[in-house]
Amino acid sequence: MMYILYGGRFTRALIVEMVLAECGIDYKLREIDIVADEHRQPAYLAINPAGWVPSLITPSGEVLYETPALSLHVAEQHSRGALVPDFDDPDRGFFLSGLFYIHDELEPILKRYFYPHRYVVHEADTDTVKSRALDAALGCVAVIEQRLARRGPYHLGERFTLVDLVFGYWLPLIEFLDVLGPYPRVQACLDRVRARPALGTFFERQAQWRDEYAQLQARGQGVK
Ligand SMILES: N[C@@H](CCC(=O)N[C@@H](CS)C(=O)NCC(=O)O)C(=O)O
């Protein structure tokens, strides 16, 4: 059996696809339309009761969810220590610290930026939540800039790992706002990640989704 990934348009399932691609692993993609609320319907909730996309069914039939877990699991299983430093690798601590910083700090802030309406009592506060979220996100970018100053050009020097891939997924979501000028190491790392042969098509898809989602939002049809 093959991996089956529930993901699709506008979702971070792309991170898991990128990990699978870097590892050269085939998978089937089952599209879940989050704009049409498909992730909140009984058929999908039976797979992931939390109602988030992505979910992954492994070749042994196990159902997994939570993107950090999926990407770490696939990378550990299939990259033979390349994408994830082994337990006895001296870089493992710095790697995990960078990875969890992005997942635990930057990601929730970006969620506030993209879904500000979920965090306000009064609609009039939506723009304030969004602009504060962007400020906070740039605070995280400044921290990543410092990490890269210590160890760059990737998070672990010349070695590309999962933390760079995850960083490479999230950063373009604010890069288009033209805010990365003060963070040259972040920009350079992002450009390197984007140039990886296995990943180019995913970044193209991500950019296309960004434009499509902006059009949906302009028509008031984004994710609820
Ligand atoms: N903690 C989950 C969160 C996943 C998540 O937020 N996925 C988004 C798509 S990128 C989603 O399902 N959005 C639907 C919604 O917010 O209603 C994970 O990391 O996998």
Ligand as a Chemical Component Dictionary entry (heavy atoms), coordinates in Angstrom:
data_LIG
# 
_chem_comp.id                   LIG 
_chem_comp.type                 NON-POLYMER 
_chem_comp.pdbx_formal_charge   0 
_chem_comp.three_letter_code    LIG 
# 
loop_
_chem_comp_atom.comp_id 
_chem_comp_atom.atom_id 
_chem_comp_atom.alt_atom_id 
_chem_comp_atom.type_symbol 
_chem_comp_atom.charge 
_chem_comp_atom.model_Cartn_x 
_chem_comp_atom.model_Cartn_y 
_chem_comp_atom.model_Cartn_z 
_chem_comp_atom.pdbx_ordinal 
LIG N1  N1  N 0 -2.538  21.573 14.079 1  
LIG C1  C1  C 0 -2.933  21.212 12.737 2  
LIG C2  C2  C 0 -3.562  22.433 12.091 3  
LIG C3  C3  C 0 -3.871  22.171 10.640 4  
LIG C4  C4  C 0 -4.607  23.333 9.995  5  
LIG O1  O1  O 0 -4.854  24.375 10.587 6  
LIG N2  N2  N 0 -4.931  23.116 8.718  7  
LIG C5  C5  C 0 -5.676  24.095 7.971  8  
LIG C6  C6  C 0 -5.292  24.069 6.515  9  
LIG S1  S1  S 0 -3.630  24.633 6.319  10 
LIG C7  C7  C 0 -7.132  23.753 8.093  11 
LIG O2  O2  O 0 -7.492  22.602 8.230  12 
LIG N3  N3  N 0 -7.950  24.780 8.013  13 
LIG C8  C8  C 0 -9.354  24.647 8.068  14 
LIG C9  C9  C 0 -9.948  25.618 9.017  15 
LIG O3  O3  O 0 -9.216  26.407 9.627  16 
LIG O4  O4  O 0 -11.172 25.581 9.166  17 
LIG C10 C10 C 0 -1.732  20.721 11.940 18 
LIG O5  O5  O 0 -0.646  21.247 12.145 19 
LIG O6  O6  O 0 -1.879  19.814 11.119 20 
# 
loop_
_chem_comp_bond.comp_id 
_chem_comp_bond.atom_id_1 
_chem_comp_bond.atom_id_2 
_chem_comp_bond.value_order 
_chem_comp_bond.pdbx_ordinal 
LIG N1  C1  SING 1  
LIG C1  C2  SING 2  
LIG C1  C10 SING 3  
LIG C2  C3  SING 4  
LIG C3  C4  SING 5  
LIG C4  O1  DOUB 6  
LIG C4  N2  SING 7  
LIG N2  C5  SING 8  
LIG C5  C6  SING 9  
LIG C5  C7  SING 10 
LIG C6  S1  SING 11 
LIG C7  O2  DOUB 12 
LIG C7  N3  SING 13 
LIG N3  C8  SING 14 
LIG C8  C9  SING 15 
LIG C9  O3  DOUB 16 
LIG C9  O4  SING 17 
LIG C10 O5  DOUB 18 
LIG C10 O6  SING 19 
# 
